[in-house]
Amino acid sequence: MYGANTLSNNLRNHLVKLHDAVYKPMCAEKGWNYPGSKNRQPTVGDNRKNALPPFSEATFLEYLVRFVTADDQVSISLQILKIC
């Protein structure tokens, strides 16, 4: 029995580290993705990392402008200036 808060990633890491000789053949038999195998599906985090361009000053400024524009920060700044 496992606790309600037990995560499957922690269980997989445990099985790979301490019971690999049994776990790897079981994954092949059941058709499960073995951790670290080449055919695993990319995670959302993997996709986000791959979608980001390399860091540069120009890229940073472009994304900053997009954020300020989309988050309507410009109008808030103007309202604060009018109050002062």
PLY file of the C-alpha trace (Angstrom):
ply
format ascii 1.0
element vertex 84
property float x
property float y
property float z
element edge 83
property int vertex1
property int vertex2
end_header
0.00 0.00 0.00
1.27 3.47 -0.89
0.29 6.73 0.74
-2.18 9.08 -0.97
0.59 11.66 -1.50
3.04 9.24 -3.16
4.05 10.40 -6.64
4.62 7.98 -9.49
7.91 9.69 -10.47
9.35 8.95 -7.04
8.26 5.34 -7.32
9.83 5.01 -10.78
13.09 6.52 -9.57
13.11 4.09 -6.65
12.44 1.12 -8.92
15.17 2.14 -11.39
17.77 2.76 -8.67
17.12 -0.25 -6.44
15.18 -2.82 -8.46
16.30 -2.23 -12.04
16.93 -5.91 -12.81
13.25 -6.68 -12.19
11.70 -3.37 -13.28
13.26 -3.06 -16.75
12.04 -6.47 -18.03
8.61 -5.77 -16.50
8.41 -2.48 -18.46
9.26 -4.34 -21.68
6.70 -7.06 -20.92
3.88 -4.63 -20.08
4.74 -2.08 -22.80
5.44 0.68 -20.27
7.88 3.50 -20.98
11.09 2.78 -19.15
12.51 5.96 -17.53
15.29 7.38 -19.65
14.34 5.36 -22.70
14.68 7.07 -26.07
11.01 6.58 -27.02
9.48 8.42 -24.08
7.00 11.18 -24.79
8.28 14.72 -24.16
6.83 16.44 -21.12
5.30 19.92 -21.11
8.52 21.18 -19.53
10.59 19.63 -22.31
8.41 21.31 -24.93
8.68 24.69 -23.22
12.46 24.47 -22.98
12.73 23.56 -26.66
10.42 26.40 -27.68
12.46 29.15 -26.04
15.01 30.98 -28.19
18.59 31.34 -26.96
19.05 34.19 -24.50
20.25 37.52 -25.86
19.67 41.15 -24.94
17.49 41.68 -28.02
15.35 38.62 -27.21
14.98 39.74 -23.60
13.80 43.20 -24.66
11.36 41.72 -27.19
9.79 39.43 -24.57
9.71 42.27 -22.01
7.82 44.49 -24.46
5.40 41.63 -25.20
4.79 41.11 -21.47
4.22 44.79 -20.70
1.92 45.17 -23.69
-0.10 42.01 -23.01
-0.34 42.67 -19.26
-1.46 46.28 -19.82
1.35 47.61 -17.65
1.63 50.75 -19.76
-1.80 52.11 -18.80
-1.19 51.42 -15.11
2.10 53.31 -15.28
0.40 56.28 -16.95
-2.33 56.34 -14.30
0.29 56.40 -11.55
2.10 59.27 -13.27
-1.15 61.25 -13.49
-1.76 60.82 -9.76
1.72 62.02 -8.86
0 1
1 2
2 3
3 4
4 5
5 6
6 7
7 8
8 9
9 10
10 11
11 12
12 13
13 14
14 15
15 16
16 17
17 18
18 19
19 20
20 21
21 22
22 23
23 24
24 25
25 26
26 27
27 28
28 29
29 30
30 31
31 32
32 33
33 34
34 35
35 36
36 37
37 38
38 39
39 40
40 41
41 42
42 43
43 44
44 45
45 46
46 47
47 48
48 49
49 50
50 51
51 52
52 53
53 54
54 55
55 56
56 57
57 58
58 59
59 60
60 61
61 62
62 63
63 64
64 65
65 66
66 67
67 68
68 69
69 70
70 71
71 72
72 73
73 74
74 75
75 76
76 77
77 78
78 79
79 80
80 81
81 82
82 83
